[in-house]
Amino acid sequence: MTHIPNHGRWEALLAEPFAITDANIEDFRENGFVHLRGVLPRELLEAYRQPFAEIVSRESRHHAPMDERDAYSQSFTQIMNIWTRYEIVRSFILNRRTAQIATALLGTRGVRLWHDQALFKEAGGGKTAWHADQFFWPLSSDLSVTAWIPLQDTPVEYGALQFAAGSHRVDHGRHHAIDDRGDQAISASLEAAGVEVVKESFSLGDISFHSGWTFHRAEPNPSAIDRAAVTMIYIDEDMRIAEPANRFQAHDQKTWAPGCAVGDRIASDINPVLYSTDWD
Ligand SMILES: O=C(O)CCC(=O)C(=O)O
């Protein structure tokens, strides 16, 4: 595995707070997402891109040519809970800086990790269909937020994440998984409701945070390089397991909160508290 130059320096920086403003917090609560600029230095993300790329290449099961894959496998290669297997990226994923931002946005006492994901939209990969993440998770409240961290400059045309502003308040279409039927249905209902779709390119260092019920999507990646992104999903430190509402939620209860029953606080060994206001 590639060595990370200046690893100690980056680890120290990842533990430092980011100056989030009241306007950022209002923006997140009003729109269900916020695009923060310059959260991490370019050099840090450049240093981590290669190790994440090596992990994805080692663990990917997508070996078929793009045109022989189903739509979901064309969207991205998804490798999850990397922090439990790869020491080299652990302090990046468990970092205090983005966990503290998540806590401020949610307005909670603190946050735990639900899980991480590397999401690599391969060169020539397809679109990410419209969806809302919390459909997949058996959570007792809507206090969840995903940090989406691209590992290169990412123009809209090459798969930057797009958000339907204010759609965390739109109930219609929440029952869809990530597929073409859901994509069409959600797209039509957002258009009918006059919801604005925010499409912005990301510079290296920008991070977006979206709420569990915010609808989002991304364009295909027609470029010659993979669109690499890493996400960390944070939940309220006091979140509990809700009765699973579908088979995905039943699966995720077992996988991301092992040993936690319905009604239990989500506090398994793989849901560490990553930031708590109690620590200050
Ligand atoms: O990276 C992508 O294309 C999709 C990301 C996503 O859906 C998410 O982070 O919730």
The ligand as an ORCA input file, in Angstrom:
! r2SCAN-3c Opt
* xyz 0 1
  O     -21.069      9.684     -5.381
  C     -22.158      9.480     -5.916
  O     -22.325      9.499     -7.135
  C     -23.359      9.224     -5.047
  C     -23.162      9.644     -3.632
  C     -24.348      9.454     -2.774
  O     -25.398      9.086     -3.196
  C     -24.210      9.739     -1.348
  O     -23.102     10.083     -0.890
  O     -25.202      9.645     -0.620
*
